[in-house]
């Protein structure tokens, strides 16, 4: 299984006017989503009260109710901003108003578009100032991002959540690589479980993923089901210093395109601007570098 990145040439042909308002034609090109493509949007989250206020305006009553349950304003603001970004991104693919979208939720809480519009599938993950939103068509998808913490108890968590093979591999790594190996394993397992939509009802210790730094992201074993291993692609998503992220998606030979998304606060309107960043190849996927 392999994931190919978009070439610099094709990136240039997709986006015009990246520093100004997008024309209708530009927006349509930017959000064209071929059957073999996966778009991963990187969304920076902040504590701007104006941005949070604008974001609240497109959320549903249920989403606003969920926002009130957060104890700390930081977490509440980032939840609101991430959900609004999800709505804006999906609305551009569907040519619908962001506030008109309706979501349904699976047995274990995985969100989906209520009417299954255009076969669009998506997944969202957010952590400490950053959200990732992965979008594709006609295939299940999961994404996870984590902020690296130096004090994380790697072996304690691994003993509960990793398989025996994964724990052994983690212990075999040099001490300088153990933190990276831990986060590789954690994000890949989370992304895979989210893609399946089964939550913690799917035992984390019943499947193996690769975790050694520098090695390709792979699903190695799923119980005794060899067919399920071939059904999925795992991919590391390089999103910035101090973060580790992974994507899990059904199928193979997919184009993964990584993009930045922003909601400029211009005249208190909902104008949207997407900006590509310089891309460098890393582990078979396009990386994001600031212009």
N, C-alpha and C positions, 0 to 999 in steps of 0.2 A: 504494500500500500504506500502511496506517495501523495504528497500535496505539492503542487507547483505554485510558484508565486507569479504575480503579474509582472510583465516586463516593463521597463522604464518607458519604452515606446508606446505601449498600450495605455499606460498611465497618463501620458501626455495627451493622448487622443480623447481620453474620457473627460478630463477636467479643463475647463476654460474659465477665465475670470475668477480665479481662486481668491483674489483679493477684493473682489467687488460683488455686487448682487448677482445671483445666478439667473440666467434666462430660463424660460420654460424648457428649451431644448437642452441646456446644460444640466438642469435638474433631472430630466428624463435619462440622459446618458449616465449621470452619476449614480442613479438608482436602478439602472438596468441590471437585472440579476439573472444570469444564465443558469441553466439546470445544473451545471457542474461547478458553480461558484459558491463561495462562502465569503460574506463580508463581515469583518470584525471591526467594530467602531470603538475607538478609545475616547472616553468622555472624562475630562477633568472636572472634579467636583470641588466646590468651595463653600465659603460661608457668607456669600453675598446675599443680603436680605432682599435686594431688588430682584436678583435672579430667582431666588426661592419664591418670591411673590408672583413673578411671571409664570413660573413653573406650576404653582398651585392652580393657576387659572385653567390648565388643560387636564387636570386630574379628575377622576370620578369621585363621587361621594365616598365610595368604599376606600379608595386610595387615600383620600384626605383623612378619613377616619383612622386608617392604619398609621398615618404619619403622626397622629396625636399620641400614639402609644409609646413613642420613643421618649425615653427619660431625658436624654441630653439633646440640646438644640443642634449640635454638630451632626449627630446621627440623623435627626429628623430632616435637617436641611439637605443632607446628601441623599437620603431616600427620595425626597420630593424631586430633586434635580435629576436623579437617575431615572425615575419613572417618567418624568416629562420628556427626557431625552429619548427614552424608548418609544414613547408615543409619537414624537416628531419624526424619528427615523422610520418607523413603520408606516406612518401616514404618507411619507414621500414615496415609498414603494407602491403604496396602494392608491395614491392620488385622492386621499380622504383627509378630512380635518382631524387633527390630532385628538381633539376632545371628543370626537364621535366614535372612536374605537372602543369596542367592548371585548373584555377578556373572559375566558372561562378557565377553570382550574381543575387539573387532574386529581385523582384520588389522593395522591401524595403532594399536591400543591403546585405541580408544574404548570405555569401559565401558557395559554395559547389564545389565538384570536378566536372569538366566540363563534364566528361563522366560517372559520377556516379559509378566509379570503385568499384566493390565488395560490393556495398551498403553501403560504409563507410560514416558515418555522423560525423561532428565535429563542434566545436565552440571554439572561442578564446576570452579571456578577459585579459586585462593588465592594471595595475595601479601602478605607482610609484615604479618601481624596481621589479615587480613580474608579471608573466603571467601565466594563467591557460589555458590548452588546453584539452578539453574533447572530447573523441572519442568513437563511438559505431557503431553498424551496424543496418541498416534497421529501424531506429527510429529517430525522430527529437530530438534535444538536444540543450540546451543553458546553458551557464555558466557565472557567473559574480563575480568579485573580487573588493573590495573597500578597500582603506586605511582609517583607522579611523582618523577623524579629530575632535579635541575637540571643535572647534569653529563652527561646522556645525549647521545651523539654522534649527533644526529638525522640529519644528512645522510649519515654513513657507513652507518648502518643502512638508511636509505631507499634508498641506492644499491644495496644487495643485496636488499632485501625488498620495496620498493615498485615499482609500475609506473611507466613513464615519465610518465604523466599525473599520478599521485599525487605523484611527486617534483617535477614542475613546479609543481603547486598548492602544495606545501609551501614551495618556494623563493619563491613569489609572496606569501606571507603576510608581514605586518609582523613584525619580529623579536620583538615582545612576544607574538605569537600562535603562533609556530612550535612551541613546546613542546606547547601544547594541540592543535595540528593534528597533530603527530606522534603523540601518544598516542591521539587519535581514530582515526587511520588504523590504528595498530598493533592496538588492541583490537578494532576492527571486522573486520579481516582475520583475526585469531586466532579470534574467535568464529565467523566464517563457515567457516573451515577445520575447526574442531572440530565444527561442526554437520554438515558433510559426512562426517566420520569418515575422511578420507583422509590426515591428517597432512601432513608435508612432501612427500609424493609429489604433492600438488597444488601447482603452481608459484605462489608468492605474487605473482609479477610478471604473471601471466596474467589478473588481474581487478582492477577498480577499485572503490574505495569513496569516499564523500564524506569530507572531513576538515576542512573549514573550520569553525572555532568558530562556533557559533550556527546553522549550517545543519543540516537534518534528516539523520539517519543514513540512508544509502541504499547499496544495491549498484547500481553504475552499469554495470558490464560484466563478463561472464564469458566470456572468449575471444570466439568468434563466436556464442555461444548466447544469443540474446535471451530465449528461453523461461526459462532458468535465472534471469535477473534478476527476472522476475515471480514466480518460485516462492518467493522468500525475502523476509522482512522483517528489516531491521536496525534496532536501537533502542539509543540511548544509555541507560544506566542510571545515574542520579545516586546514588552510594552514600556520599559523604562527602568532606570536604576532603582534598586531596592524593591522591585516587584517581580513576582514569578507568576506566569499565567499559562493555561493550557486549554486546548479546544478538543472536543470529542464530537465526531460527526459520522453519520452513516455513510458508507460508500468509500470509494477510492478514486485516485486520479482527479483530485479536486483542485481548483484554483482558490487559494485563500488570499484575500485582498484586505490589507489592514489600512484603516483610514482614521483620521481625527475628525471629531465632530464638536461644534461649538454653537452656542446660542448667544449671539451678540445682543446686548441690550441697547438697541438703537430706537430712539423715539418711543420707548416702552411698547414696542410692537413685537410680533413673533417672527420677525425675519430670521432666516436661518442661513448659516454659511458653513460649508464643509471645506476643510483644507487638507490637501495631501501634504505629506512631509517627504523629505528626501528618503529614498529607500535603499537599504543595503541588504544583500542576501545573508540570511543567517538561518542555518538549519532548515533550508528549503522553504522559508516563508518570508514575506516582505517585512522588514523591520522599519520602525518609525524613528526618524531623526528630525529634530527641530530645524526649520529653515533658519 
